[in-house]
């Protein structure tokens, strides 16, 4: 169990939301509840969250639309919760970037078990990827090292390395990187991200000159490449 993980419950039925909250908190999770779809994106942009329990049918904005929007800037796990049991809706939710789905009616114990499973999978995978690359990240202290050598990174460089190294092979656009790094929605020019990437590359190359960890993808953005 990932005790202390932060769970956002997005559910407009108060009884269901309260039931989920009680079961999740009993297992040591920290929960927050919102009942409207049109407030979710703004809330996630300004609060740390590890997993979103996201109902499909919501007032203000649909869960499928929210899922797609969250995936443009957040790496929080997403479990779709739906009463629409036809296969198309299930697959659509997953294709938009959800990690799992649960159909109503459900057992609260089932939800807790699925939450634990998804958190283990999504939290352990980035750590394993970072270890394979020789990169160690300690977000609480903003400390990063490569092959045991401490990297002298700025806060922005640390966040940039964290976002890229969590998903080796994924191509991030500059806009996606800016949204991940600058949560206060400030306006940042593309060349600012390019400058941070250049400096981060140089610091990584000082330790491991034979491997280029961050690749430019012409016209798109940047991609992290693990060592094989």
Phi and psi in degrees as GROMACS dihedral restraints (atoms count N, CA, C in turn):
[ dihedral_restraints ]
;  ai    aj    ak    al  type     phi  dphi    fc
    3     4     5     6     1   -93.0    20    10
    4     5     6     7     1    70.4    20    10
    6     7     8     9     1   -58.2    20    10
    7     8     9    10     1   140.2    20    10
    9    10    11    12     1    87.9    20    10
   10    11    12    13     1    -7.5    20    10
   12    13    14    15     1   -63.1    20    10
   13    14    15    16     1   147.5    20    10
   15    16    17    18     1   -97.6    20    10
   16    17    18    19     1   122.0    20    10
   18    19    20    21     1  -116.1    20    10
   19    20    21    22     1   126.6    20    10
   21    22    23    24     1   -99.3    20    10
   22    23    24    25     1   120.4    20    10
   24    25    26    27     1   -97.9    20    10
   25    26    27    28     1   117.1    20    10
   27    28    29    30     1  -110.7    20    10
   28    29    30    31     1    99.9    20    10
   30    31    32    33     1  -154.3    20    10
   31    32    33    34     1   127.7    20    10
   33    34    35    36     1   -89.2    20    10
   34    35    36    37     1   -11.5    20    10
   36    37    38    39     1   -89.8    20    10
   37    38    39    40     1   111.2    20    10
   39    40    41    42     1   -59.6    20    10
   40    41    42    43     1   -40.9    20    10
   42    43    44    45     1   -63.4    20    10
   43    44    45    46     1   -42.9    20    10
   45    46    47    48     1   -65.2    20    10
   46    47    48    49     1   -43.8    20    10
   48    49    50    51     1   -60.8    20    10
   49    50    51    52     1   -44.2    20    10
   51    52    53    54     1   -64.9    20    10
   52    53    54    55     1   -38.4    20    10
   54    55    56    57     1   -64.4    20    10
   55    56    57    58     1   -46.8    20    10
   57    58    59    60     1   -61.9    20    10
   58    59    60    61     1   -43.6    20    10
   60    61    62    63     1   -58.6    20    10
   61    62    63    64     1   -47.3    20    10
   63    64    65    66     1   -63.1    20    10
   64    65    66    67     1   -44.2    20    10
   66    67    68    69     1   -67.4    20    10
   67    68    69    70     1   -42.0    20    10
   69    70    71    72     1   -68.9    20    10
   70    71    72    73     1   -42.0    20    10
   72    73    74    75     1   -66.2    20    10
   73    74    75    76     1   -32.8    20    10
   75    76    77    78     1   -64.4    20    10
   76    77    78    79     1   -22.8    20    10
   78    79    80    81     1   -95.3    20    10
   79    80    81    82     1     6.4    20    10
   81    82    83    84     1    95.2    20    10
   82    83    84    85     1     5.4    20    10
   84    85    86    87     1   -81.4    20    10
   85    86    87    88     1   152.7    20    10
   87    88    89    90     1   -99.6    20    10
   88    89    90    91     1   123.5    20    10
   90    91    92    93     1  -119.4    20    10
   91    92    93    94     1   154.4    20    10
   93    94    95    96     1  -140.2    20    10
   94    95    96    97     1   145.6    20    10
   96    97    98    99     1  -123.4    20    10
   97    98    99   100     1   133.0    20    10
   99   100   101   102     1  -127.7    20    10
  100   101   102   103     1   148.6    20    10
  102   103   104   105     1  -110.1    20    10
  103   104   105   106     1    -6.1    20    10
  105   106   107   108     1  -120.5    20    10
  106   107   108   109     1   142.5    20    10
  108   109   110   111     1   -72.3    20    10
  109   110   111   112     1   -27.1    20    10
  111   112   113   114     1   -80.0    20    10
  112   113   114   115     1     1.8    20    10
  114   115   116   117     1  -110.1    20    10
  115   116   117   118     1    -5.9    20    10
  117   118   119   120     1   -66.8    20    10
  118   119   120   121     1   -50.6    20    10
  120   121   122   123     1   -58.5    20    10
  121   122   123   124     1   -45.5    20    10
  123   124   125   126     1   -63.3    20    10
  124   125   126   127     1   -39.5    20    10
  126   127   128   129     1   -64.5    20    10
  127   128   129   130     1   -45.5    20    10
  129   130   131   132     1   -65.5    20    10
  130   131   132   133     1   -33.6    20    10
  132   133   134   135     1   -63.9    20    10
  133   134   135   136     1   -24.9    20    10
  135   136   137   138     1  -115.3    20    10
  136   137   138   139     1     3.7    20    10
  138   139   140   141     1  -137.8    20    10
  139   140   141   142     1   139.5    20    10
  141   142   143   144     1   -70.2    20    10
  142   143   144   145     1   135.1    20    10
  144   145   146   147     1  -147.6    20    10
  145   146   147   148     1   140.0    20    10
  147   148   149   150     1   -97.0    20    10
  148   149   150   151     1   -31.2    20    10
  150   151   152   153     1  -151.3    20    10
  151   152   153   154     1   142.3    20    10
  153   154   155   156     1  -115.4    20    10
  154   155   156   157     1   121.3    20    10
  156   157   158   159     1   -90.5    20    10
  157   158   159   160     1   107.7    20    10
  159   160   161   162     1  -117.8    20    10
  160   161   162   163     1   110.0    20    10
  162   163   164   165     1   -69.7    20    10
  163   164   165   166     1   145.6    20    10
  165   166   167   168     1   -76.4    20    10
  166   167   168   169     1   -45.7    20    10
  168   169   170   171     1   -94.6    20    10
  169   170   171   172     1   106.7    20    10
  171   172   173   174     1  -135.1    20    10
  172   173   174   175     1   149.8    20    10
  174   175   176   177     1   -72.3    20    10
  175   176   177   178     1   142.3    20    10
  177   178   179   180     1    95.3    20    10
  178   179   180   181     1   -42.4    20    10
  180   181   182   183     1  -167.1    20    10
  181   182   183   184     1   139.8    20    10
  183   184   185   186     1   -75.0    20    10
  184   185   186   187     1   152.9    20    10
  186   187   188   189     1   -62.8    20    10
  187   188   189   190     1   -34.7    20    10
  189   190   191   192     1   -64.8    20    10
  190   191   192   193     1   -40.7    20    10
  192   193   194   195     1   -66.4    20    10
  193   194   195   196     1   -40.6    20    10
  195   196   197   198     1   -63.8    20    10
  196   197   198   199     1   -44.0    20    10
  198   199   200   201     1   -57.1    20    10
  199   200   201   202     1   -46.4    20    10
  201   202   203   204     1   -61.8    20    10
  202   203   204   205     1   -41.4    20    10
  204   205   206   207     1   -67.2    20    10
  205   206   207   208     1   -42.9    20    10
  207   208   209   210     1   -61.6    20    10
  208   209   210   211     1   -35.8    20    10
  210   211   212   213     1   -68.4    20    10
  211   212   213   214     1   -11.7    20    10
  213   214   215   216     1   -81.3    20    10
  214   215   216   217     1   -15.0    20    10
  216   217   218   219     1  -144.0    20    10
  217   218   219   220     1   -13.8    20    10
  219   220   221   222     1  -118.5    20    10
  220   221   222   223     1   142.8    20    10
  222   223   224   225     1  -103.8    20    10
  223   224   225   226     1    15.4    20    10
  225   226   227   228     1   -61.8    20    10
  226   227   228   229     1   142.3    20    10
  228   229   230   231     1   -67.2    20    10
  229   230   231   232     1   148.8    20    10
  231   232   233   234     1  -130.4    20    10
  232   233   234   235     1   125.6    20    10
  234   235   236   237     1  -113.9    20    10
  235   236   237   238     1   118.7    20    10
  237   238   239   240     1   -79.6    20    10
  238   239   240   241     1   138.5    20    10
  240   241   242   243     1  -120.2    20    10
  241   242   243   244     1   121.5    20    10
  243   244   245   246     1  -144.4    20    10
  244   245   246   247     1   148.1    20    10
  246   247   248   249     1   -98.9    20    10
  247   248   249   250     1    -1.2    20    10
  249   250   251   252     1   -91.4    20    10
  250   251   252   253     1   101.9    20    10
  252   253   254   255     1   -92.6    20    10
  253   254   255   256     1    -2.0    20    10
  255   256   257   258     1   -69.2    20    10
  256   257   258   259     1   149.1    20    10
  258   259   260   261     1   -60.6    20    10
  259   260   261   262     1   -33.7    20    10
  261   262   263   264     1   -61.7    20    10
  262   263   264   265     1   -46.2    20    10
  264   265   266   267     1   -64.5    20    10
  265   266   267   268     1   -38.3    20    10
  267   268   269   270     1   -61.3    20    10
  268   269   270   271     1   -50.7    20    10
  270   271   272   273     1   -65.6    20    10
  271   272   273   274     1   -37.7    20    10
  273   274   275   276     1   -60.9    20    10
  274   275   276   277     1   -42.2    20    10
  276   277   278   279     1   -61.7    20    10
  277   278   279   280     1   -41.6    20    10
  279   280   281   282     1   -68.9    20    10
  280   281   282   283     1   -40.0    20    10
  282   283   284   285     1   -66.5    20    10
  283   284   285   286     1   -23.9    20    10
  285   286   287   288     1   -79.6    20    10
  286   287   288   289     1    -2.5    20    10
  288   289   290   291     1   115.9    20    10
  289   290   291   292     1     5.2    20    10
  291   292   293   294     1   -70.1    20    10
  292   293   294   295     1   151.6    20    10
  294   295   296   297     1   -91.4    20    10
  295   296   297   298     1   -21.6    20    10
  297   298   299   300     1  -167.8    20    10
  298   299   300   301     1   172.0    20    10
  300   301   302   303     1  -142.6    20    10
  301   302   303   304     1   153.5    20    10
  303   304   305   306     1  -132.7    20    10
  304   305   306   307     1   136.1    20    10
  306   307   308   309     1   -99.5    20    10
  307   308   309   310     1   137.8    20    10
  309   310   311   312     1   -80.5    20    10
  310   311   312   313     1   146.8    20    10
  312   313   314   315     1   -75.9    20    10
  313   314   315   316     1   150.9    20    10
  315   316   317   318     1  -134.5    20    10
  316   317   318   319     1   162.9    20    10
  318   319   320   321     1   -87.6    20    10
  319   320   321   322     1   131.9    20    10
  321   322   323   324     1   -56.4    20    10
  322   323   324   325     1   -33.9    20    10
  324   325   326   327     1   -65.1    20    10
  325   326   327   328     1   -35.8    20    10
  327   328   329   330     1   -63.0    20    10
  328   329   330   331     1   -42.5    20    10
  330   331   332   333     1   -61.3    20    10
  331   332   333   334     1   -46.0    20    10
  333   334   335   336     1   -59.8    20    10
  334   335   336   337     1   -42.3    20    10
  336   337   338   339     1   -65.0    20    10
  337   338   339   340     1   -40.8    20    10
  339   340   341   342     1   -69.2    20    10
  340   341   342   343     1   -37.5    20    10
  342   343   344   345     1   -60.1    20    10
  343   344   345   346     1   -47.2    20    10
  345   346   347   348     1   -61.2    20    10
  346   347   348   349     1   -42.1    20    10
  348   349   350   351     1   -64.4    20    10
  349   350   351   352     1   -46.7    20    10
  351   352   353   354     1   -65.2    20    10
  352   353   354   355     1   -40.8    20    10
  354   355   356   357     1   -64.6    20    10
  355   356   357   358     1   -40.6    20    10
  357   358   359   360     1   -61.0    20    10
  358   359   360   361     1   -44.4    20    10
  360   361   362   363     1   -67.2    20    10
  361   362   363   364     1   -45.6    20    10
  363   364   365   366     1   -77.7    20    10
  364   365   366   367     1   -28.2    20    10
  366   367   368   369     1   -82.5    20    10
  367   368   369   370     1   -37.5    20    10
  369   370   371   372     1   -75.3    20    10
  370   371   372   373     1   -33.9    20    10
  372   373   374   375     1   -61.0    20    10
  373   374   375   376     1   -47.0    20    10
  375   376   377   378     1   -62.9    20    10
  376   377   378   379     1   -38.7    20    10
  378   379   380   381     1   -63.5    20    10
  379   380   381   382     1   -41.8    20    10
  381   382   383   384     1   -63.8    20    10
  382   383   384   385     1   -39.9    20    10
  384   385   386   387     1   -63.6    20    10
  385   386   387   388     1   -43.2    20    10
  387   388   389   390     1   -65.3    20    10
  388   389   390   391     1   -41.3    20    10
  390   391   392   393     1   -63.8    20    10
  391   392   393   394     1   -38.8    20    10
  393   394   395   396     1   -63.2    20    10
  394   395   396   397     1   -33.6    20    10
  396   397   398   399     1   -80.5    20    10
  397   398   399   400     1    -8.0    20    10
  399   400   401   402     1    84.3    20    10
  400   401   402   403     1    10.0    20    10
  402   403   404   405     1   -99.8    20    10
  403   404   405   406     1   130.7    20    10
  405   406   407   408     1  -117.9    20    10
  406   407   408   409     1   127.2    20    10
  408   409   410   411     1  -120.1    20    10
  409   410   411   412     1   133.1    20    10
  411   412   413   414     1  -124.0    20    10
  412   413   414   415     1    88.6    20    10
  414   415   416   417     1   -58.1    20    10
  415   416   417   418     1   -33.5    20    10
  417   418   419   420     1   -62.2    20    10
  418   419   420   421     1   -33.2    20    10
  420   421   422   423     1  -110.7    20    10
  421   422   423   424     1     3.0    20    10
  423   424   425   426     1    54.2    20    10
  424   425   426   427     1    41.2    20    10
  426   427   428   429     1  -111.0    20    10
  427   428   429   430     1   131.5    20    10
  429   430   431   432     1  -131.8    20    10
  430   431   432   433     1   145.1    20    10
  432   433   434   435     1  -141.1    20    10
  433   434   435   436     1   155.3    20    10
  435   436   437   438     1  -128.5    20    10
  436   437   438   439     1   120.4    20    10
  438   439   440   441     1    51.0    20    10
  439   440   441   442     1    38.5    20    10
  441   442   443   444     1    84.4    20    10
  442   443   444   445     1    -5.8    20    10
  444   445   446   447     1   -95.1    20    10
  445   446   447   448     1   123.8    20    10
  447   448   449   450     1   -68.2    20    10
  448   449   450   451     1   131.9    20    10
  450   451   452   453     1   -95.3    20    10
  451   452   453   454     1   131.5    20    10
  453   454   455   456     1   -87.5    20    10
  454   455   456   457     1    84.4    20    10
  456   457   458   459     1  -105.9    20    10
  457   458   459   460     1   146.8    20    10
  459   460   461   462     1   -75.0    20    10
  460   461   462   463     1   169.2    20    10
  462   463   464   465     1   -60.5    20    10
  463   464   465   466     1   -40.5    20    10
  465   466   467   468     1   -67.0    20    10
  466   467   468   469     1   -42.3    20    10
  468   469   470   471     1   -64.4    20    10
  469   470   471   472     1   -38.7    20    10
  471   472   473   474     1   -62.2    20    10
  472   473   474   475     1   -47.8    20    10
  474   475   476   477     1   -64.0    20    10
  475   476   477   478     1   -38.1    20    10
  477   478   479   480     1   -62.5    20    10
  478   479   480   481     1   -45.9    20    10
  480   481   482   483     1   -64.6    20    10
  481   482   483   484     1   -39.3    20    10
  483   484   485   486     1   -62.9    20    10
  484   485   486   487     1   -47.3    20    10
  486   487   488   489     1   -63.8    20    10
  487   488   489   490     1   -47.0    20    10
  489   490   491   492     1   -69.2    20    10
  490   491   492   493     1   -43.6    20    10
  492   493   494   495     1   -74.4    20    10
  493   494   495   496     1   -19.1    20    10
  495   496   497   498     1   -66.5    20    10
  496   497   498   499     1   -27.7    20    10
  498   499   500   501     1  -133.0    20    10
  499   500   501   502     1    73.9    20    10
  501   502   503   504     1   -56.9    20    10
  502   503   504   505     1   137.7    20    10
  504   505   506   507     1    91.6    20    10
  505   506   507   508     1   -22.2    20    10
  507   508   509   510     1   -76.1    20    10
  508   509   510   511     1   136.8    20    10
  510   511   512   513     1   -92.4    20    10
  511   512   513   514     1   120.4    20    10
  513   514   515   516     1  -102.0    20    10
  514   515   516   517     1   130.3    20    10
  516   517   518   519     1   -73.7    20    10
  517   518   519   520     1   164.0    20    10
  519   520   521   522     1   -62.2    20    10
  520   521   522   523     1   -38.3    20    10
  522   523   524   525     1   -62.2    20    10
  523   524   525   526     1   -41.6    20    10
  525   526   527   528     1   -64.1    20    10
  526   527   528   529     1   -40.7    20    10
  528   529   530   531     1   -66.0    20    10
  529   530   531   532     1   -40.7    20    10
  531   532   533   534     1   -64.0    20    10
  532   533   534   535     1   -41.2    20    10
  534   535   536   537     1   -64.4    20    10
  535   536   537   538     1   -35.1    20    10
  537   538   539   540     1   -74.6    20    10
  538   539   540   541     1   -34.5    20    10
  540   541   542   543     1   -89.7    20    10
  541   542   543   544     1   -42.5    20    10
  543   544   545   546     1  -105.0    20    10
  544   545   546   547     1    86.0    20    10
  546   547   548   549     1   -73.8    20    10
  547   548   549   550     1   -11.6    20    10
  549   550   551   552     1   -86.2    20    10
  550   551   552   553     1     8.5    20    10
  552   553   554   555     1    62.1    20    10
  553   554   555   556     1    27.6    20    10
  555   556   557   558     1   -67.6    20    10
  556   557   558   559     1   158.7    20    10
  558   559   560   561     1   -85.8    20    10
  559   560   561   562     1   122.1    20    10
  561   562   563   564     1  -129.0    20    10
  562   563   564   565     1   132.8    20    10
  564   565   566   567     1   -75.7    20    10
  565   566   567   568     1   151.6    20    10
  567   568   569   570     1   -54.2    20    10
  568   569   570   571     1   -39.0    20    10
  570   571   572   573     1   -66.2    20    10
  571   572   573   574     1   -21.6    20    10
  573   574   575   576     1   -67.6    20    10
  574   575   576   577     1   -44.6    20    10
  576   577   578   579     1   -62.4    20    10
  577   578   579   580     1   -43.9    20    10
  579   580   581   582     1   -57.7    20    10
  580   581   582   583     1   -40.1    20    10
  582   583   584   585     1   -65.9    20    10
  583   584   585   586     1   -42.5    20    10
  585   586   587   588     1   -64.1    20    10
  586   587   588   589     1   -41.4    20    10
  588   589   590   591     1   -62.3    20    10
  589   590   591   592     1   -43.4    20    10
  591   592   593   594     1   -59.7    20    10
  592   593   594   595     1   -44.3    20    10
  594   595   596   597     1   -68.0    20    10
  595   596   597   598     1   -39.9    20    10
  597   598   599   600     1   -64.7    20    10
  598   599   600   601     1   -42.8    20    10
  600   601   602   603     1   -56.7    20    10
  601   602   603   604     1   -44.1    20    10
  603   604   605   606     1   -62.2    20    10
  604   605   606   607     1   -40.9    20    10
  606   607   608   609     1   -69.9    20    10
  607   608   609   610     1   -36.1    20    10
  609   610   611   612     1   -68.1    20    10
  610   611   612   613     1   -40.5    20    10
  612   613   614   615     1   -67.9    20    10
  613   614   615   616     1   -26.8    20    10
  615   616   617   618     1   -62.7    20    10
  616   617   618   619     1   -28.9    20    10
  618   619   620   621     1   -94.4    20    10
  619   620   621   622     1   -44.5    20    10
  621   622   623   624     1  -128.0    20    10
  622   623   624   625     1    82.4    20    10
  624   625   626   627     1   -70.0    20    10
  625   626   627   628     1   -18.9    20    10
  627   628   629   630     1   -83.8    20    10
  628   629   630   631     1    -5.7    20    10
  630   631   632   633     1  -132.0    20    10
  631   632   633   634     1   133.4    20    10
  633   634   635   636     1   -96.9    20    10
  634   635   636   637     1   110.7    20    10
  636   637   638   639     1   -77.9    20    10
  637   638   639   640     1   -35.6    20    10
  639   640   641   642     1  -114.4    20    10
  640   641   642   643     1   119.4    20    10
  642   643   644   645     1  -106.6    20    10
  643   644   645   646     1   142.6    20    10
  645   646   647   648     1   -83.8    20    10
  646   647   648   649     1   134.7    20    10
  648   649   650   651     1  -110.8    20    10
  649   650   651   652     1   108.1    20    10
  651   652   653   654     1   -53.7    20    10
  652   653   654   655     1   126.6    20    10
  654   655   656   657     1    78.9    20    10
  655   656   657   658     1    -1.5    20    10
  657   658   659   660     1  -122.2    20    10
  658   659   660   661     1   -63.5    20    10
  660   661   662   663     1   168.8    20    10
  661   662   663   664     1  -129.4    20    10
  663   664   665   666     1  -135.0    20    10
  664   665   666   667     1   154.2    20    10
  666   667   668   669     1  -140.7    20    10
  667   668   669   670     1   136.4    20    10
  669   670   671   672     1   -92.9    20    10
  670   671   672   673     1   131.5    20    10
  672   673   674   675     1  -117.0    20    10
  673   674   675   676     1   120.2    20    10
  675   676   677   678     1   -71.8    20    10
  676   677   678   679     1   160.0    20    10
  678   679   680   681     1   -82.5    20    10
  679   680   681   682     1   138.6    20    10
